[in-house]
Amino acid sequence: MSQFWETAARVDERMRDLGIPYCIIKTYGGHEEYRDGNLDVLVDHTLLAVAEEVFDRDFHVTSRDRFKHAVYEQNKLMLNSNELPYTPLHLHRSVGWHNLCCIPAHEVIENAEEKLFDGRPVQIASRDDEARIFVLHIVLEQFRVKPWDLRLLERSDFDSFAADYGIDDDEIAVVRDATEGAVSTADLRPIWRKYYKKHSVDSKVSVWNRFLHWVLLVRSGRLKA
């Protein structure tokens, strides 16, 4: 079993021992061949408490990551391995970016499906929830389509997202019909505008959320500060 999935199985052991519902997200449906530099764990609990009470044996939070969590990533907390060769953890209180809740944790955790890796259980996001997450990931953080996205996502996944936020077919088509590679900022801007407009009604998208989105664009090289 790879280090990535070994870490996921260890997460399951700790969460199961303490009776805490959770879900591993952004693994393209728990594909055995998938690897990443971090493991994304969704949990509907205070993140610092989970880090200290559940994972303190195997992981720690750096001062830098505590600062980021306190200031602009309240819905995310990064944990690094202590000694054993575990993949770093990214704990999430919700699915979201720029300090914005896009999908509440409980919605994904309720639909989680158990999958075995070398006989060890791991709670994986359902296929439909993974699709919702990766469409959002492409549009709001990644700004590009990767080979794994092409393997998982179908036309209907993008069309469903567009219908939810009043995005026109020609606007979502630039992402839906894209091949591997970056999607231009100009093509994404109409999608962002309609997403934030609709989402702000329920979640109060603030100037701070939009500023953090701008910072992410600068860091990705899409915009000049």
C-alpha positions in Angstrom: 0.0 0.0 0.0 1.3 3.4 -0.9 2.3 6.0 1.7 -0.7 8.1 0.7 -3.3 5.4 1.4 -1.3 4.1 4.4 -1.9 7.6 5.9 -5.6 7.5 5.0 -5.9 4.1 6.8 -4.2 5.6 9.8 -6.6 8.5 9.8 -9.5 6.1 9.7 -8.1 4.2 12.7 -7.8 7.3 14.8 -11.2 8.7 13.8 -12.9 5.3 14.3 -11.4 4.9 17.7 -12.8 8.2 18.9 -16.1 7.9 17.0 -15.6 11.0 14.9 -17.3 10.9 11.4 -15.0 12.1 8.6 -14.4 11.8 4.9 -11.3 11.8 2.7 -11.9 14.1 -0.3 -10.1 14.9 -3.6 -8.9 11.4 -4.3 -10.9 11.0 -7.5 -13.2 8.4 -5.9 -10.6 6.7 -3.9 -8.6 5.5 -6.9 -5.8 3.2 -5.7 -3.3 4.7 -8.1 -3.9 8.3 -6.9 -1.1 10.1 -5.0 -0.8 13.6 -3.8 1.5 15.7 -1.6 -1.2 15.9 1.1 -4.3 14.1 2.2 -7.5 16.1 2.5 -9.6 15.1 5.5 -13.1 16.6 5.9 -14.4 16.7 9.5 -17.3 18.7 11.1 -15.4 19.6 14.3 -13.1 22.4 15.5 -9.9 21.7 13.6 -7.4 22.6 16.2 -9.2 20.3 18.7 -9.1 17.4 16.1 -5.4 18.1 15.5 -4.5 18.0 19.2 -6.9 15.3 20.4 -6.9 12.9 17.5 -3.6 13.3 15.6 -1.1 14.5 18.2 0.7 11.1 18.2 1.6 11.2 14.6 1.3 14.9 13.4 1.9 18.4 14.5 0.9 21.9 13.5 3.6 24.5 12.8 3.4 28.1 14.1 3.1 29.3 10.6 0.1 27.1 9.9 -1.5 28.1 13.2 -1.2 31.7 12.1 -2.7 31.0 8.7 -5.6 29.2 10.3 -6.3 32.0 12.7 -6.1 34.8 10.1 -7.3 33.6 6.7 -7.9 29.8 6.6 -10.3 29.2 9.4 -11.8 26.3 7.5 -8.5 24.6 6.9 -5.5 23.4 9.0 -2.3 21.8 7.8 -0.6 19.0 9.8 2.9 17.6 9.2 4.1 14.2 10.2 6.2 13.9 13.4 8.5 11.0 12.6 6.8 8.2 10.7 6.6 8.6 6.9 3.0 9.8 6.7 1.6 12.1 4.0 0.9 15.6 5.5 -2.8 16.2 6.4 -5.0 19.1 5.4 -8.0 19.2 7.8 -11.1 20.9 6.4 -14.1 22.1 8.3 -15.9 22.6 4.9 -15.2 22.3 1.2 -14.1 25.7 0.3 -11.4 28.2 -0.7 -10.5 31.8 0.1 -12.1 31.2 3.6 -15.4 30.6 1.9 -17.7 27.6 2.6 -18.7 26.1 -0.7 -20.1 22.8 0.6 -20.8 22.1 4.3 -18.8 19.2 5.7 -21.9 17.3 6.9 -23.3 17.1 3.4 -20.2 15.2 2.1 -19.7 13.1 5.3 -23.3 11.8 5.2 -22.7 10.4 1.7 -19.3 8.9 2.4 -18.6 5.4 1.2 -16.2 2.9 2.8 -13.4 1.5 0.6 -10.8 -1.1 1.6 -7.1 -0.7 0.9 -5.2 -3.9 1.7 -8.2 -4.8 3.9 -8.1 -1.5 5.9 -11.2 0.7 5.7 -11.2 4.4 4.5 -14.2 6.7 4.2 -14.2 8.2 0.7 -16.4 10.9 -0.7 -19.1 9.6 -3.1 -18.6 9.9 -6.8 -21.2 12.7 -7.1 -19.6 14.7 -4.2 -16.1 14.2 -5.7 -17.4 15.6 -9.0 -18.9 18.7 -7.2 -15.7 19.3 -5.4 -13.5 19.0 -8.4 -15.6 21.3 -10.6 -15.3 23.9 -7.8 -11.6 23.1 -7.5 -11.0 23.8 -11.2 -13.0 27.0 -11.2 -12.0 28.5 -7.9 -8.5 27.3 -7.0 -6.7 25.2 -9.6 -7.7 27.3 -12.8 -6.7 24.4 -15.0 -7.8 20.9 -16.0 -5.6 18.0 -15.1 -5.6 14.4 -16.5 -7.3 13.0 -13.4 -10.1 15.6 -13.9 -10.7 14.3 -17.4 -10.9 10.7 -16.1 -13.5 11.5 -13.5 -15.6 14.4 -14.7 -18.5 14.1 -17.2 -20.3 16.7 -19.1 -23.3 16.5 -16.8 -21.1 17.4 -13.8 -20.3 20.8 -15.3 -23.8 21.3 -16.6 -25.3 20.6 -13.1 -22.9 23.2 -11.6 -23.8 25.7 -14.2 -27.6 25.2 -13.7 -27.1 25.7 -9.9 -25.5 29.1 -10.4 -27.2 30.5 -13.5 -24.1 30.1 -15.7 -24.7 30.1 -19.4 -23.8 27.1 -21.6 -21.2 29.1 -23.5 -19.6 30.2 -20.3 -19.3 26.8 -18.7 -18.2 25.3 -22.0 -14.7 26.8 -21.7 -14.1 24.5 -18.7 -16.4 21.6 -19.6 -15.0 21.1 -23.1 -11.4 22.0 -22.2 -8.5 19.6 -22.7 -5.7 19.3 -20.3 -4.1 22.6 -19.3 -4.8 26.1 -18.0 -8.1 27.9 -18.3 -7.7 31.6 -18.9 -8.7 34.2 -16.3 -10.8 36.0 -18.9 -12.8 32.8 -19.5 -13.2 32.1 -15.8 -14.3 35.6 -14.8 -18.0 35.3 -15.9 -18.2 32.1 -13.9 -16.7 33.6 -10.8 -19.1 36.6 -11.1 -22.2 34.5 -11.2 -21.0 32.0 -8.7 -20.2 34.7 -6.1 -23.5 36.5 -6.9 -25.6 33.5 -6.2 -23.5 32.1 -3.4 -23.4 35.4 -1.5 -27.1 35.2 -0.8 -26.6 32.1 1.4 -23.1 32.5 2.7 -22.5 36.2 2.7 -19.5 36.4 0.4 -17.4 39.2 1.8 -14.9 41.7 0.4 -12.4 39.6 2.4 -13.3 36.4 0.5 -12.9 38.3 -2.8 -9.6 39.7 -1.7 -8.3 36.2 -0.8 -9.4 35.0 -4.3 -7.4 37.9 -5.8 -4.3 36.9 -3.7 -4.6 33.4 -5.0 -4.6 34.6 -8.6 -1.5 36.7 -7.9 0.3 33.7 -6.3 -0.6 31.5 -9.3 0.9 34.0 -11.7 -2.5 34.9 -13.2 -2.4 38.5 -12.1 0.4 41.0 -11.2 0.2 42.6 -7.8 
